[in-house]
Amino acid sequence: MLAFFLIIILSCNSLTPQELSAIFPHTANHSTTWAKDYYNTPEIIPILFRGTNVAQFAFGFTSEGGNVFYLLSIIIVGPSADIYDEYDVVWSANRNHPVKENAIVNFTAAGDLVLKDKDGNTVWTTNTAGKSVVGMNLTDNGNLVLFDDHDTVVWQSFDHPTDTLLPGQILSQGQKLKASVSSENSSESLYYVQVTEDGLVCYVESNPPQEYFSVSRYNHSAIKGRRYIKFLIGSLSLFIDSSEQGDQLDTLITTISSSSAQYIQLTPDGELQASAWESKSEKWATSVDILGNFVDKCSYPLFCGRNAICSANDQQCSCPEIEYFKPVKDHQPKQGCYEITPINCSYTKDQDFITLEHTAYFVSTPDMVGVNVTTCKQACLKNCSCKAAFFWYDLNASDGECLLMSELFTMQMNGYTPYIYNTAYLKIQNITSPSLNALPPLPHQAPTVVPRNRVSHQAARVVGSTIGSFVLLLVALIGFIKYVVYKRKREATMEDEYLDQVERA
């Protein structure tokens, strides 16, 4: 028989871990349903709970957007904290599709864990039906596990990371950590992290993806086997799956050496941030950007948004020349810039460059080497999709390197680079060119101008037609009114005649 639980949290604030454990189990059997159907409940509504002397974990509904939308999530807090005040989300099933009030979680008899929205549509599922799943367990390291009758793991949340790694969790080749849009919006953003043959790489999504940080160990490239990164206390380490246990190749990045609750998260800013619990303050007091020793703020692709310049001296954002670029939002320089006149491939002869001295880009792998600046700029002009050319060299300007970009994010001005001379050339549509002005206007520039005499004739026809229609309508209305009045008088006369006849009879 189906057991149906209503998740009712009316007075659970400030409960101890022991009290929470007595209310919420850490395991559940299949053929169970939980419903989120009460308003004005706390921002975390547990289904399963697990408390240890290091951390508390809960699996359940968390609020997204001020108790309007909800995620099915796993949260973490310190060992003695109030889970309703200081929790952080470390995993969610439906980050790109929050559900509404009256959503349902169903652990089916077939062994599938399913999240349905209030309209009954399936939002997320583990796809484990028919795989002999008999139960669900929230482990003491924050891993949600579905297991069979032999206690074998059939599905686990650790195999489906979102933006966070917990101690003991791995990120394998083919998997991604994807940052959220913001602290209020958990949907996937453009930032993500992947594991390669040689290490760890951070990208911003574009076509193709643009790399803004990598840490590699090339001396291990000859060793065969699938690579993965494992979050150990104090480090992110590279492993190779060449044996049952896996062989550690190297420590890629050191994190926080602490025995307290902690996690690593790819933040909305693109930072890889390590957070640790501070027992005295009972808060997430230690947060460190573990890329901070390698990447300055202006080197994060979206620090100033698209087509924008970040000054390395003060991290201030600005647009290139105002004749060609404007802020996306006034008084919000970090929102980026847009082209006033977009590049048009039909008018390539009217394209030119604006020059930004001492300006570099976070992508460091050139498209051409051993070239001069003219060759670099010509290569960009000949490629319609190229929006900018970046040229750098040390002492010999004829032996420089050239980077061509078809999608442009934040550029860095006056920042540190390994080269003495760095210049950016941004392609622009030269709107002052005589040949461009002689051509018909582009669709995005202005609507087609109609000759004045043609406008007046069209207006006269429209006005005349409108007046004629109105007159016809008025005549018809007057005729209808006269008919109704006549009919009523006629009926009254006939009624009087009938009454006279009755009286005479």
Secondary structure, DSSP 8 states (H G I E B T S, - for coil): --EEEE---SS-TT--HHHHHHHS-SEEESSEEEEE--SS--SEEEEEEEE-SS-EEEEEEEEETTTTEEEEEEEEE-TTS-TTTS-EEEEES-TTS-B-TTEEEEE-TTS-EEEE-TTS-EEEE---TTS-EEEEEE-TTS-EEEEETT--EEEEGGGS--SEE-TT-EEETT-EEEEES-SS--SEEEEEEEE-SSEEEEEE-SSS-EEEEEEE-GGGTTS-S-EEEEEETTEEEEEE-SSSS-EEEEEEEE----SS-EEEEE-TTS-EEEEEEETTTTEEEEEEETTTTT--GGGSTTSS-TT-EEETTT--EE-S-TTTEEESSTT-GGG-EEESS---GGGGGGEEEEEEETEEES----SEEEE-HHHHHHHHHT-TT--EEEEEESS-TTSEEEEEESS---EEES---SSSEEEEEEEEE-TT-HHHHHS---TTT------HHHHHHHHHHHHHHHHHHHHHHHHHHHHHHHHHHHHHHHHHHHHHHHHHHHHH-
